[in-house]
Amino acid sequence: MKNASRILETDRLLLRKLTTKDWKAVREMLSDPEVMYAWERTFTTKRENLDWIIRQLRRYEKDCKRI
């Protein structure tokens, strides 16, 4: 059975759906001022990063229904 979370896979790359289990990796990006220079602030706490992920998942779900 194919993994439903996989979007694209090559020999060197695997793209999959974002999950709340990714919060630590997301925190690495969202807490970096250089990455977040266009935002008013960074997101450093677990709760902030989980909330960000949940917002993105809801946006993806909503936007995919439009296609």
C-alpha positions in Angstrom: 0.0 0.0 0.0 1.3 3.4 -0.9 1.9 5.9 1.9 -0.9 8.5 1.5 1.2 11.3 3.0 3.7 11.1 0.2 3.3 13.8 -2.4 6.5 13.3 -4.5 9.4 11.0 -4.2 12.7 10.8 -6.1 16.0 9.0 -5.2 17.1 12.0 -3.2 13.9 13.7 -2.1 10.7 12.9 -0.4 7.9 15.5 -0.2 5.1 14.6 2.2 2.3 16.3 4.0 3.1 18.4 6.9 2.0 17.0 10.3 2.0 18.3 13.9 4.9 15.9 14.5 7.0 18.2 12.4 6.9 21.0 15.0 10.6 20.8 15.9 11.7 21.1 12.3 9.3 23.9 11.8 10.6 25.6 14.9 14.1 25.6 13.4 12.8 27.7 10.5 10.2 29.9 12.2 12.5 30.9 15.1 15.2 32.1 12.8 15.1 35.9 12.4 16.8 35.7 9.0 14.1 33.3 7.7 11.3 35.4 9.3 12.6 38.8 8.3 9.3 39.7 6.5 7.2 38.8 9.5 6.7 40.9 12.6 8.3 38.3 14.8 9.5 34.7 15.1 7.7 31.7 16.5 9.8 30.1 19.2 7.5 28.1 21.5 6.1 24.6 20.9 2.6 26.0 21.1 3.3 28.8 18.6 4.7 26.3 16.1 1.9 23.8 16.6 -0.6 26.6 16.0 1.2 27.7 12.9 1.2 24.1 11.5 -2.5 23.7 12.3 -3.3 27.0 10.5 -1.4 25.8 7.4 -3.1 22.4 7.4 -6.5 24.1 7.6 -5.5 26.5 4.8 -4.3 23.6 2.6 -7.6 21.7 3.2 -9.7 24.8 2.4 -7.6 25.7 -0.7 -7.6 22.2 -2.1 -11.4 22.2 -2.1 -11.3 25.1 -4.6 -9.3 23.2 -7.1 
